[in-house]
Amino acid sequence: MKYKELDNNQVRLLTDIRQTYQTFLDTKEELLRFKGSMKWKTTDSGTYLIRVLDSRGTEKSLGKKDTEKETIFENFNAGKAKAQARLETLKVSLARMSGMAKAADLGRLPAIVGKILRKLDDEQLLGEHIMVVGTHALYAYEAVAGVQFDSEMLATADVDLLIDSRKQLKLMITDAAIEESGILGVLCKADKTFKKLRTQTYTAANNQGFMVDLIKPALNPPWKKDALQNPDDNDLSPVEVPNLEWLLSSQRFNSIVLDTAGIPAKMVCPDPRAFAVHKKWISTQAGREAEKKSRDSFQAQAVIELTASKFPHLPLRKSELSYFPMNVLEHSKFDFDL
């Protein structure tokens, strides 16, 4: 067996905390409508309703005071207060549920990854701009399926050296919409000890040796203008990886996962079918280290079996994976329907 089923109590608790966290995220999004504040401003020409748009004090006049503007002012403040109160209540519920989830052994994701994902989501980068690829995507698939992959799926041993793939997070950047602080700035919000490696400018590492790689699809054609090139020398510079466009072309797989403290985080990664086919392809590449090839193939088989068993909405049909070359699909030897 490549994974074990959660028991009924674990499934119930996981479902409850994932639903509560989704409500928390929805409420945070609702609060964005109430960003800033409203105030009245009196000038020589009268009193005006002013919307303060950001922390820098940028203002926008909504017009002269009248019954309509008074209603807008009252609804804004009442709506913001209601959403804030709801968010605080949800925080208390999540704190209680996180403790229960940790006790029930549901926390799987390394805590630092949970922090990074929550910061990326706060910056509205997850999904459209950045997604998780590589081993950490397994946590997203297992959470939705209600299972836990065996530990051997996440680490491999080579002689006396233990290579723990959970200590290296791979983030694929999909477009150029990155805020002023850059990716490294977001990582530092999760852990201020993250620094860019001098010899590997697409990698950041913290004081505990946890590394984050920023990767991107290779340009096709190679001379095409690179819209993802970051002009900030202090930020991470994504490295090109061949055939990542296969993952980029797949539909996004959204999940809520729990870190080792039981705290939930949103994760966005590729379609598990695309993950499996891509991993299988990687396992056949001549330059790939032998121990990594073995893990790649094992992960690919486990995810395709999980998909066939747990995700009936994702049928194993070649027609739904047409963004892969046909020879890659056939070489995977997965049991695809016509």
Long-range contacts (C-beta under 8 A, 24 or more apart in sequence): 1-150, 2-149, 2-150, 2-153, 2-298, 2-301, 2-302, 2-305, 2-306, 3-142, 3-145, 3-147, 3-148, 3-149, 3-150, 3-153, 3-302, 3-306, 4-147, 4-148, 4-150, 5-146, 5-147, 6-106, 6-146, 6-147, 6-148, 9-104, 10-104, 10-105, 10-106, 10-146, 11-146, 13-97, 13-100, 13-101, 13-104, 13-106, 14-101, 14-106, 14-143, 14-146, 14-258, 16-97, 17-94, 17-97, 17-98, 17-101, 17-106, 17-256, 17-258, 17-262, 17-264, 18-143, 18-256, 18-264, 20-90, 20-93, 20-94, 20-97, 21-94, 21-256, 21-264, 21-266, 22-256, 23-90, 24-87, 24-90, 24-91, 24-94, 25-121, 25-266, 27-83, 27-86, 27-87, 27-90, 28-87, 30-83, 31-80, 31-83, 31-84, 31-87, 33-79, 34-76, 34-79, 34-80, 34-83, 38-62, 38-72, 38-73, 38-76, 38-77, 40-65, 40-73, 49-73, 94-263, 94-264, 97-262, 98-258, 98-261, 98-262, 98-263, 98-264, 99-262, 100-262, 101-258, 101-262, 102-260, 102-261, 102-262, 103-262, 106-258, 106-262, 107-258, 107-259, 107-260, 107-261, 107-262, 107-263, 108-139, 108-142, 108-143, 108-148, 108-257, 108-258, 108-259, 108-260, 109-136, 109-139, 109-257, 109-258, 109-259, 109-260, 109-265, 109-267, 110-166, 110-167, 110-210, 110-259, 110-260, 111-259, 111-260, 111-261, 111-263, 112-190, 112-191, 112-206, 112-208, 112-210, 113-166, 113-169, 113-259, 113-265, 114-257, 114-258, 114-259, 114-260, 114-261, 114-263, 114-264, 114-265, 115-190, 115-191, 115-259, 116-169, 116-186, 116-187, 116-190, 116-191, 116-212, 117-257, 117-265, 117-266, 117-267, 118-190, 118-265, 118-266, 119-186, 119-187, 119-189, 119-190, 120-171, 120-186, 121-265, 121-266, 123-179, 123-186, 125-177, 125-178, 125-179, 125-186, 126-266, 126-267, 126-268, 127-252, 127-254, 127-268, 128-174, 128-175, 128-177, 129-173, 129-174, 129-175, 129-177, 129-178, 130-171, 130-172, 130-173, 130-174, 130-183, 130-268, 131-171, 131-172, 131-174, 131-247, 131-252, 131-268, 131-269, 131-270, 132-169, 132-170, 132-171, 132-172, 132-267, 132-268, 132-269, 133-170, 133-171, 133-172, 133-215, 133-244, 133-247, 133-269, 133-270, 133-275, 134-165, 134-168, 134-169, 134-170, 135-165, 135-166, 135-170, 135-299, 136-166, 136-169, 136-170, 136-267, 136-269, 137-253, 137-267, 137-269, 137-270, 137-272, 137-275, 138-299, 138-303, 139-255, 139-257, 139-267, 140-253, 140-254, 140-255, 140-257, 140-267, 140-268, 140-269, 141-253, 141-255, 141-269, 141-272, 141-275, 141-303, 141-306, 141-307, 142-306, 143-255, 143-256, 143-257, 143-258, 144-253, 144-255, 144-310, 144-311, 145-306, 145-309, 145-310, 145-311, 146-310, 147-306, 147-310, 149-302, 152-298, 153-295, 153-298, 153-299, 153-302, 156-291, 156-292, 156-294, 156-295, 157-291, 158-291, 163-291, 165-295, 167-209, 167-210, 167-211, 168-210, 168-211, 168-212, 168-213, 169-210, 169-211, 169-212, 169-213, 170-212, 170-213, 170-215, 171-212, 171-213, 171-214, 171-215, 172-215, 172-216, 172-217, 172-244, 172-247, 172-248, 173-214, 173-215, 173-216, 173-228, 173-238, 174-216, 174-248, 175-227, 175-228, 176-227, 176-228, 178-230, 178-235, 182-230, 182-232, 182-234, 182-235, 182-236, 183-214, 183-230, 183-235, 183-236, 184-234, 184-235, 184-236, 185-235, 187-212, 196-234, 196-235, 196-236, 201-236, 201-237, 202-236, 202-237, 202-238, 202-239, 203-236, 204-236, 212-236, 213-239, 214-238, 214-239, 215-239, 215-240, 215-241, 215-244, 216-240, 216-241, 216-244, 217-241, 217-243, 217-244, 217-245, 217-248, 218-242, 218-243, 218-244, 218-245, 220-245, 243-278, 243-281, 245-323, 246-274, 246-277, 246-278, 246-323, 246-324, 246-328, 247-274, 247-275, 247-278, 249-274, 249-323, 250-274, 250-321, 250-323, 271-314, 272-303, 272-304, 272-306, 272-307, 272-311, 272-314, 273-304, 273-307, 273-314, 273-316, 273-320, 273-321, 274-321, 274-323, 274-324, 275-300, 275-303, 276-300, 276-301, 276-303, 276-304, 276-307, 276-332, 276-334, 277-321, 277-324, 277-328, 277-329, 277-332, 277-334, 279-303, 280-331, 280-332, 280-333, 280-334, 281-328, 281-331, 281-332, 284-331, 300-332, 304-334, 308-335
